[in-house]
Amino acid sequence: MDAALTFTVTDADTAQAVGSGSLPVLGTPRLLAWMEAATCAAIDPSLPEDSTSVGTRVALEHTGASPVGQVLEVSASASYVDGRLHRFTVAARHVESGAPGKVVATGEVTRVVVDSAKFLSRISPAV
């Protein structure tokens, strides 16, 4: 279970825009969302019918800045599977001249497979 997605940093993805800082560079919350999207892309083809996965744990090290216009490849690779529990190693790299370049983030995302209807039935509506 592996997946790689490509994203381009826009003004809406910056730390300024997502409320995680004051600089016009890729915000960590947006990067995390992209990493979770990569884990979903990796696990979704193997999910049983009427199931989905939910994120339960994240460890992320964001080590390099990405300006508006920068293209990134975000990858997820299964590193551990035990029944419903799936752990992924994730990474984000700048794409330079069409090829992966400098690594700007690494981490680990854990997802758990759940029955969609059962999961939603356990959530009480907001009052």
Secondary structure by P-SEA (a helix, b strand, c coil): ccbbbbbbbccccccccccccccccccaaaaaaaaaaaaaaaccccccccccccccbbbbbbcccccccbbbbbbbbbccccccbbbbbbbbbbbcccccccccccbbbbbbbbcaaaaaaaccccc
